[in-house]
Amino acid sequence: MYEKRDSSQRIADVVHRNTGMDTDTFLHPERMPYLAGLHEAAACFMAHRDEPVTVVGDYDVDGICATAILVLGLRKLGIRAAYRLPRRFSEGYGLSEAIIDEIRSGVVVTCDNGIAALEAVRKAKRKGLTVIVTDHHQAVRDREGRCVLPEADALVDPNAEETSTYRGYCGAGIAYRFVQEITGAEDVDLKILASLATVADVMPLTGANRLLVQEGLQELNQGGGVPGLRAILTAMGLTDHLTEEDYGFKLGPVCNASGRLYDDGAERVLQVLLSDGDDPELPERAEALVRANQTRKQILSEAMPVARRLVKGTPVVIYHPDFGEGIIGLIAGNLQEEYHCPAVVFTKCEDGSLKGSGRSIPGVDLKQALDRIQDTMAGYGGHAGAAGIRLEAGKLDEFRNAFQAEIGEDTREIPDRKYDLDLTRKNLLSVQEELQCFAPFGEGNPKPLLRMPFHVSAGSYRRIGDGSHLLFKGRTCSVLGFSLAQRYEEAGCPADLWCIGHLQEDWYQGECRMRFELVDFETREEQS
């Protein structure tokens, strides 16, 4: 049975409780918070702007968007930068010594990586290259817990030092600030890319990030965005008003999918984002990215039953040699949500080593836990919520034992059965207006969980989508429940419900209606 969490009466009360910020602070954050090293990095770059420039990014949405931001931003200065994304399967994450071997001279600018590339940066400096690291990940720590930074000419990473006043940016957010610093101007199209990456990389939607995503969505809905991004939206059929949910659950996965399936998949996405609008092949290449995401969904749906059978306890540590390297993070994320505990999923690499991806729960810092058992791994990196791991062959049991001892078998997140506010016909419009005021919602600013009474009238219920989802048609507000149709029917199709979920905007052909998206439901008789 769900209970009301506290005495909150308005969305503003819920946001204050969740963020610790009063309304004025939340709605009017500092637009350009201080980033240590940013001015120095820009000055360093401008001093070497006449030399060849190579941007080194990463293969996820954040790294791809960050690379696009730097390459397109530099073009505005008349600088044609080369770019390089690591190949997920054959090379792995981030700046490597092999990538440095390819670069003859000039300036290397990293984005969404570089803070942990100690040897690669050292090699670059021995080679005479100028290295500027922009990143948002945590620095490497030695066995005494001390921060070890790369020997770069300039470094911008608010999570690797103590003086920056904001630490929530993703790699693309920092790349956007870097471009702003060297050009002295905002760019709508680049802001949109940074806003997409912020949501896709699950960064906190408070402070400067909130403004970035809010304004990026506004510009996108007014027709902004690089031609490649507009082409992807067209291929997806996303021609109406977009929200942060579209970033996180639709557009982000499409931009991630190719990099998960193909060694050079991330570069395919980047090439689309860098394309001119008059490229005749752009529509087909955008459609190929959408098809890749459909393939990714099918592969994941087939892998999940296998993964569940391998789970033997908590925290979850499983291995299967046939899991694709590009989907082990998704499997780990699903297991973390299902078992409410940290989860690490490993697969086998061509060289016999094991590659793993971990996801954690609130209150368990995965990076800090791995720091304390670093002797069991050949390599690792990440942050509090997610990490990548590499093990030597035959080291899985040693890692599993150390990880489970470090985390603790009883470390599980207890599912919360509390809601934030009651939604009625009387307050529907006022709640809708408040939600619009405090949006976008996401990490760090969770969307308020509402309880709404609903009567399922005759003929208003039907299964939709693949048949597992339910829809209740209503006069004022329809109700949608993903994967809840079978459960509703097993409950006897009750007519009077307490609907637990979120109030969403439902845009179609330029018009907005309200939709209630179910998280759960209870029959009203259960609480009578």
N, C-alpha and C positions, 0 to 999 in steps of 0.2 A: 504494500500500500504506500502510495506516495504522500509525503507530507510537505507542507510549506517550509521553506528553508529558514526564513526569519520574518521580520515585520515589514520588509520592504513593500512600498506601495506603488513605486514608479520605476521605470527603466533606469532613471538617473540614480536611484538608490542602489539598484543591482550593480550598475557599472562602478559606482563608488566602492562598493564592497569588494568587487572582483579585482579592481585595479589599485585601490588605495588612493585614488586621485579625486579631488573635488571636481565639480563640473567644469569650472573655468579652466583649471589646469589641464584637464583631459581634452577639452575642446580647443584649447589655444596653446599647444605646446611650442617649444622653441623650434623654429623652422630649420635652422642651419646650426645644429649643435656642434660644439668644438670637437674636432678629430685631431688628436695628436699626430704630428708628422705630415698632415695633409699639405700645408703650405710649403714645407720643405720638399716634399715629393714633387709637387707641381714645379717648383723652382728648379729642381734637379732635372726634370724632364725638359723644361724649356731651354735649359743650358745645353742640352744634347739633341734638340729637336731636328737638327739638320743631319743627324746620323740615321742609319736604318733602324726601324722600330719593329719589334716583334711582340705581339700580345699573346700571352699564354694563359688560357682559361681552363675550364673543366667541362665534363660531359653531362652535367645535369642542367636543369632549367636555369638555375642561378648562374652557373659558369658560362653557359651559352649566352644568356642575356647580358652578362657582364662583359663578355668578349665583344658582342655586337655593339654595346654602348661605347666601349673604348674605340673600336675600329671606326664606327660611324662618327663619333665625336671628333676624332683626330682628322677625319676627312674634311671637317668644317674648317680646320686650320691649314688645309692643303697638304696634310701628311697622309700618305698611303701606307698604312702599317700592314705588315704581314701578320698572320695569326696562326696559332697552333693550338689545337685541342688534343689532349692525350686520348689515346684509344683505350676504351674501357677494358677490353679483354687481353690484348697483347701488351699493353703498357701499364695500365693501372692509373691511379689518381695522381694528378698534379704535375708540377715541374720536375722533370727527371734529368739525370746526367745525359741520357741519350738525346733528349730534346736539346740540351745545351750543345751537344756535339753538332747538331744541325745548323746552329746559328753562328755565322762567321764573325759578325761584328755588330756594334751598335748598342741599342738599348733594349732590354727585356723588361716588359711590364707584366706582372702577373695579376690575375684577378680571380677571386674565390679560391685561391690556393697560394702556396709559396711560403707560408709561415713555418711549415714543417720541413721544407725542402733544404735542409742544412747543407748537405753534400753537394746538391745541384747548384746552389747559389755560390758555394765556395769554389766550385769548378768554373762557374761563369766568371767570377772575379779573377781567378788565375788566368783566364783566357783574355782578360781585358775588357769584358763587357760591363756596361752600366746596368745595374739591376735595381728596379723599383718594385717592391712587393706591396700589393694591396690585397687584403684578405680579411676574413672575419672569424676564422677559426682560432681555437686556443693554441698557444705555443707549445712546443715540446718541453717537457720537464725532465730533468735528470733524476737520478735515484734519491737525491736529497730534496726533491720537489722544487728546485730552482728553475726558473724560466730560461730557456736557451733559444736565442733569436738568431735568424740567418744573418750573414755578414753582408747585407744589402747596402746599396748606396742610400736608399731611402725606404721607409717602411710605414705603411698605414694599416693598422689592425687594432681597433679599440679593445679587442679581447685579449691582446697580448701586452697591454700596459695599463696603467692606473689613472692616467690624467684626462683621457677623453671623457666628455660629459654625457655621451650616449653610446651604448654598446649593442643596440638592437639591429643595426643594419645588416643586410645580407651582402654577399659579394658584389651583386649588381648595384645595390644602394651605394656602396663605397665607390664603385667605379663611376657612378653617376656624379657623386660629389667631386671626384677627381677631375672629371671632364668639366664640371662647372668651375672648378678652381682654375683650370688652365685656359678656359674660354671666356670666363666672366659672364656667362649667360645661361639661362635655362633653355632646355630643348624639350618640347612636348613629346615628340616621338620617343626620345630616350627615357624620359620620365615614365612613360607607359611601360616600357620594357622593365625598368627598375621596379615598378609597382607589381607587375606580374611575378617577377622573381621573388619579391618580398613575401607574397602569399604562398607561392609554390614551395619556397624553402622553409615555410612554417615559422616565420619570424614574428615577434610580438607586434601586434597592431595597436600600439600605443606610442605616444611621443611623435617624433619625426616620421616614423614609419606610417602612422595613421594618416597624416597629411599626404604623404607620398602616394599611398594606395587610394585614398579618397580622390585626390586630384587626378591621378593617373586614370582612374575609372571614368571620371567626368570627361576628361579629354578623349578617351577612347569612345565613349558614347556620343561624342560630338563629331566623330569621324576621324579622329587622330590615329596615329599608329603607322609604323613603317609599312610599305607595301606588302612585304612578306607576311607580317602579322595579320594584316587585313585579308590576305589570301587564305591564311589558315582559318580565320573566322568564317569566311565564305564557304570553304570546304566543309566546315563543321555545321553549317547552317545556323551559326550564332549571329544573326543579323538584327536581333532586338537589343534592348537595354541589357548590359552585362553588369553583374555584381561580383563581389569577392568570391562567392560560391562558384561562379563560372571560372574564375581564375584557378581556384583550388581543385575543383572536381572535374573540369572539362578541358580548359585550355592548357593548364599545367601538365596534366598527364599526356596530352598529345605531343607537347614539346619535349617531354621526357622519354617517350616510348622508343623512338628510333635508337637513342643512345643506350637503351636497355637491351635491345635486340641485336644490334649490329656493331661491329668494332669501330666503324667510322660513322655510326648513326648520328652522333652529336654534331658532326660537321655537316651532315645533310640538313639538319635543322638550322644551323648557323648560316649556311649558304642561302636558305630561304629568307631568313631575317635580313640578310645583307643585300638581297636582290633589288634591282630597280623595278619600278612598276610596269615598265614596258617589256619585261622579259616574257616572251610568249610561252615559255615552259613553266612559269611560276604557278599557274593553277594546278597543273598535274603534279608538280613536286609537293605542293601543299596537300593535295589529296592523298599522296603517298604517305605523308606523315600521319594522316587520319587513319589510313588502313593499317599502318604499323601499330597504332594504339589498339585497334580491334584485335590484332594478332596477340598483342601483349595481354589483353584481357583474357583471351582464350587459354594462353599458356598458364597464366596465374590461376585460373579457375581449375585447371587440371592438376596443378601442383599442390593446392591447398589441402585436399583430402590426404595426400601422401604425407604432407608435413604434419598434419594433426596426428596421424598414426605414429609418428616418430617421437612425439612428446611423452616424456617419462616422468617429469617432475618440474618444479619451478625453482629458480628462474629457468627459462627454456633455453637449452643449448642443443641444437640438432644438426645433423649432417646428412646430405644426400648427394652423391656424385653427379647426378643428372639434373640437379637444379641449375638453371641458367644463372650465370654471374649477374646478369642485369636485373633479375627479379628477386634475388635473395633478400634485398632490403624491403621489398613489398611483402614478401612472406613473413619476415620478422615483424613488420608493422602490424600485419593482420593477427599474428599470434600474440603480440603484446596486447592488442585490443581484446582479443578473445579470452586470454588467460589472466589479464590484468597484472602482468609482471614483466620485467625485462626479458627480452628474447634475442638470441643470437642464432643466425642460420648460416651454415657453412656449405660450400660446394667445392669440388675438386678442380684445380687449374691444370693446364696442359703439362706444366713442369712437375706435377705431383704434389705441390703445396696446396694448402686449403685457403680459400678466400671466404671471409665472413662479413656479415652485416648485422649490426645490432640496433635495437630500438629500446628505449627505456620509458619509465613511467615518471610522473611528477614526484619529486622528492628523492629520486635515485639518479645521481650524476654518473652517467656511463663513462665519460672520459676520466673522471677522477678514480672510478673503480678500476679501470684498465691501467691507469698510471701505477696503481699499487701492485699489479700483477704483471708488469711489463716484461719480466723475465720469461714468461711463458709464451711470448709472441715473437714472431720475426719482424713484425711491424704493425702499427695501428695509428689511428688518428680520428678526430671527431670532436664532438662537444657533448653537453649534458644529455641530450635526447637521442643522439644517433652516433654511430661510429662504424668505421671500417677496420677490419682485422685481417692479418695474414699469419698463418701458422705453418711451420715446417711439417712435412709428412710425419705422421706418428705422434704428434703432439696434442691431438684433440682431447684425449682423456685428461692429460695434465692441465690443459686450459679449462676444461669443464669443471674439474674438481676445484681449481683455484677460483674460478669465477663464481661458482655456487657458494663456496666458502666466504668469498668477499661480499657478495650480495646478500646472502642469507636465504634459506629456503622459505622463510615465512614472509619475505618481502613481497606482498601482493597488494594491489590497489583494490580497496573495497568498493564495489559498484555503489554509486550514489542514487538513492531513491528520494530525492528532494527536488521540488520545483521552486521557481523564483516568484512568479506572479500568477494570479488568476486572470484569465481572459474571458470577457463576457461581451455580449452584443453592445452593452452600454459603453464599455471602455475600448472597444476594438479600434476605433479611429485614433484615439489619443495614444494608444500603445503603438500603433503603426507609425504615427508621427514621431514619437520618441525614438523608436528603433531607427528611423531614417536619420535622426539627429546624431545618434551615437554610433552609427555604422562608420566604417566597415568593422565587422566582427570577425574574430578568429583567435589565433594564439594570443594569450595575454589579455584579451578582451572577449571572453566567450559570449556567444549569443544567449540571452536570457531564456531559460527553460520555462515554458508556460503550461498552465493547465486550463483546458477549455471543455465545458460540457457540450456534448453534441448528440443530436438525435438522428439516427440513420433512417431516413424515410424509405418507404417501399420503393424499390427500383433504383435507389441512388447508389448502391454498392456494385462495384464490378472489379474484376481483376484487370490489370493493365501491364504493359511492357512484355516481359517474357512469361507473364502469368503468375509471378511470385509477388507482385506488388498490388496494393489495393488503392482504390479511389472512392471516396464518398463525395458525391456532388451536393453542394449546399447553395442556398440562395445568396448568402453574404460571403461565405468562405468555404472553399472545398478543402477536403482533407486527403493527403497523400501519405501512404505508408510503404516504405521500401521493405521488401521481403517479409511482409506481415500478413499477407492474404491467407496463408494456410493457418496461421495461428488464430486469426479472426474467425475462420470457419470452424476450427476445432473448438473454439469457445462457444459455438452455437449461433454465430452471427447476431450478437446482442444489439438491440436497437439504441439503448441509452448508454453512452460512453463518457468516461473522462479521457480526453485526448491529452497526452503529454508530448510536448514537442516545441517547435519553433514556428513563428509567424514569418512567412516569406513573401517577397514580391514575386508575382508570376506575370512576366511580360510576354505579350503575344501581339505581333503586328502593331507595335507602338503603344499598345494599351496595357495598363497595369491592373491586375486583380490581386487579391490576397489569397494565399494558399497556406494552410496549416500543415506542416510536415511532421508526421508522427515519429517520435522516438519510441514511444510505448503507449499502451492504452490499458484502461481498467474499466470493467463494467460498473455502472453507478450503483448497482445493487451491492457490489463488494464493499462499498463505503456507507451503505444505508444503515 
